[in-house]
Amino acid sequence: MSDLIHFLDRWGYQKTDRVESPLSYAVRGGILDFYLVHSRNPIRIEFFGDVIESVRLFNPQSQRTVGPLKGVVLLPRLIKNKKKEKTLLSFVSSNASINIYNAEHVPGGGYRVCLGGPGSFSVPLGSEKVSQHSINRLIKEKPSVRFFSFSEHSSCVDPPSFLPAHYTAKTVGASLERGFVLASAGIVVFGSESLSDFSRGARSRWAVFGAPEEQQIEIIDISDLVWGENIVHEEFGIGVYRGIEKTGGSDCIKIKYADGGSVFVPPHSFNRLHRLVGIKEGSVRLSSLGAGSWKRKKGEIKKHARSIAKDLLKAHMLRQGSRGFVYQKKGAFYRAVCESFPFQETAGQGSALSDIDSDMEKDLPMDRMVCGDVGYGKTEIALRAAIRAVESGRVVFVMAPTTILANQHYISFGRRLSPLGVNVELLSRFRTKGEQTKTVEALAGGLVDVLVGTHRLMSEDVYTENLGLIVVDEEHRFGVKHKEKIKLLRPTVDVLTLTATPIPRTLKQSLVGLKNISNINTPPQSRRPIKTFLHYFDWKRIFNIIKREASRGGQVYFVNNNIESLPFLVKKIKKKFPGLSAQIAHGKTKSKILESVMLGFFKNEIDVLCCTTIVGSGLDISNANTIIINNAHRLGLSQLYQLRGRVGRGERQAFCYLFIPSGTRLEGAPFQRLKTLEQNTRLGSGYKIALKDLDIRGAGDLFGTKQSGAVSSVGFHMYNKILKDALDEERGIKKNVSIPIISSAFDSGLPEDYVSLVEDRLYYYQSLAMADSIEKMSAIESGLRDRFGLPPPEASFLLEISKMRVLFTNTSLKKLSLFKNTIVLTVVSFFPFMSFGDFNSALLTLFKITEKNLSFKTNKNKNISVSISGTDVGYSSIKKISNLLESLFLK
């Protein structure tokens, strides 16, 4: 392993805690993970000493194995040296170079390019883009030029557009997105973007094998807790996290409270801990142990939650009437829209589409909320619901909170639906009064199929008898009056709401039948995390950023929230780059001018858009992959996250640059905001950011109810849990879950030399505490083995007692204590046995003991303690004990 690590270091690979992007590696005991620059997926090698036990591919998002490999070839990086160009083999031997000398036919069709050893024909490490000019020049300079086409669809590829007459290209059955020209070798390689079949969904370099793991939206996630951060315990209240301490043989979380007291929480109770979110910094009041104030607070919030629960039930009853019609089955229009989607649907999108199909096939009107992070494909869901309504002869309204977002939806819906003859119109301040009047008249006359707009759609003059579906994007951003109008429409019209607000899984379960929610938790397969940097303001750096993005044909957002200084920025950029087009966009721009600018940027006619935060939501321009945000410290966290979400919508690497004035010293909330954004770049991190945001919205706000005071008393998660209980209570749902308490005299846990990072240990401890089925337990164990190798004895012991906690939930076993030679069971009855005698006989038979090894004691609460002595208890026997107890209580 050490030799391999030496080569990775030499080739410029960076050592990290977790391998998620190329040019990185991580070491965990006998496991080495690394992401080769030329590999689609990272690779995991498991060693036993110096012997390789397995080589396998894994998914960088889920960190789970995709499949085994027979072997792997490590190629050195192509690093350009300022003094001279190095040849490929000079990285592994002193004076060698490579020679591309032939293309051989391989069995099964296709060709392979062969690399020769040292020779007179040395190929330097330099290539250029494929263009008509580079090919024509090469043909003039070289007597022999060979062409190769890389395509996954090798059997049905038309010649590339750049291929000159009288030349043929040999097809290589593999994926390569962008081609290149090796002038010195006389070779031209066409990538899939140059071929006629590119639109059939060529796999991106970033589209890894193995489906991206669904991002679990658990508000209670404590895996990245920081020492000193506030934390909530369901029973003891709000305290301060004081790290992990070994207590009673287990890794316990220490929480300090206002009166100086501390609570040590064992791993099996981590499911009762939650991050404290939704309370502004400086206004947190710590709880005191034993004072009773926490219990009183929870009682007050329960009253508040009951009123919300009653409102939800009342709204639900109003929607029990028939829609009056049923949508037709999906037809040719629907199929055409699906085929025009240029990407592969994610698992999350597929699930949401299935939910909506089910809703639209029922007699009751639909009321569904689709939740998903920025760029996770919520608009596509709305688009398909809309075409289904149109196919059935119904009109669709699409409402957005801002003019810019409404215009984006108008462009998106029009581009996909207009070719099918669907009439899509816009009603917003981007239209003159005369144009708006014509649109309203056309709507009343049945000439409009899809009407996109802002709150203008709720005006009295906007009317159609044929309204079938309303799509509402980010409903929480509309005013109270507009929300009330939407509510009035709901009893008879299908409503589909899109939101980026996270909803806890447990609350979602309690809302089943009242508020139907679909979560899109799966990131798009070819989406890359956005690289985020924080700098002091520097024009030289900004010019370099713009130059680099322009050199790859991309566009730049330059966000500056001071309208007066925008003309100066445009003038400065135009002076430096006279060949680039730069324009201004802000909320006070005249409607027609703003529309023209936004359309120009959308059509790639504008290179740099100097704008305010008006672009902060909904814009989807895949060619814009760099955003510069000036005075970033003055913006809120959710604003910054939404702005960053404007880039990285395609397959190119995107960049976000946060600038603050030179010499500014960041402290307090601004520092925390920028630090959070810079650190949270992983896909799906919008949920974490939403929870850390000072302006977090609680669940009550999702239902049009003000709840900020309630959330600030107990925190976001505790509020949601109380709301869940109130909903269950109002609906008469009672769930009595009895989980056995298991204690032992043995060390159990994940040792630091097995799982080194505290956040990983916290993640697995919490996952085990939350798991409520053996299948989930097995998945957690499989993940541990995959990432960290064979568990040591104390880890295996933890896994086994965690399984027992799940196995014996809702059985007669209430407590299990494990000592060196003794097992103590506390039971509420002798079930599943009919009598004490049967239970006693089973114990003697299963544990192979005599009567003298058994003792029974009746406790004050009438439970019975059973002591079994003379039994081997320890790391090696815990599995056997689990099987014996399973035979006893689950026979």
Buried (B, 14 or more C-beta within 10 A) or exposed (E): BEEBBEBBEEBEBEEBEBBBBBBBBBBBBBBBBBBBEEBBBBBBBBBEEEEBEEBBBBBBBBBBBBEEBEEEEBEBBBEEEEEEEBBBBBBEEEEBBBBBBEBEEEEEEBBBBEEEEBEEBBBBBEBEEBEEEBBEBBBEEBEEBBBBBBBBBBEEBEBBEBBEEEEEBBBBBEBBBBBBBBBBBBBBBBBBBBBBBBEEBBBBBBBBEBBBBBBEBBBBBBBBBEEEEBBBBBEBBBBBBBEBEEEEBBBBBBBBBBEEBEBBBBBBBBBBBBBBBBBEEEEEEBBBBEEEEBEEBBEBBBEBBBEBBEBBEEBBEEBEEEBEEEBBEBEEBBEBBBEEBEBEBBBBBEBBBEBBBEBBBEEEBBBBBBBBBBBBBBBBBBBBBBBBBBBBEBBBBBBBBBBBBBBBBBBBBBEBBEEBEBBBBBBBBBBEEEEBEBBBEBBBEEEBBBBBBBBBBBEEEBEBEEBBBBBBBBBBBBEEEBBEBBEEBBBBBBBBBBBBBBBBBBBBEBBEEBBBBBBBBBBBBBBBBBBBEBBEBEEEBBBEBBEEBBEEEBBBBBBBBEBEEBEEBBEBBBEBBEEBBBBBBBEEBEEEEBBBBBBBBBEBEBBBBBBBBBBBBBBBBBBBBBBBBBBBBEBBBBBBBBBBBBBBBBBBBBBBBBBBEEEEEBEEBBEBBBEBBBEBBBBBBBBBBBBBBBEBBBBBBBBBBEBBEBBBBBBBBBBBBBBBBBBBBBBEEEEEEEBBEBBBEBBBBBBEEBBBBBBBBBBBBBBBBBBEEEEBBEBBBEBBBBBBBBBBBBBBBBBBBBBBBBBBBEBBBBBBBBBEEBBBBBBBBBEBBEEEEEBBEBBBEBBEBEEEBBEEEEEEEEBBBBBBBEBEBBBEEBBEBBEBBBEBBEE
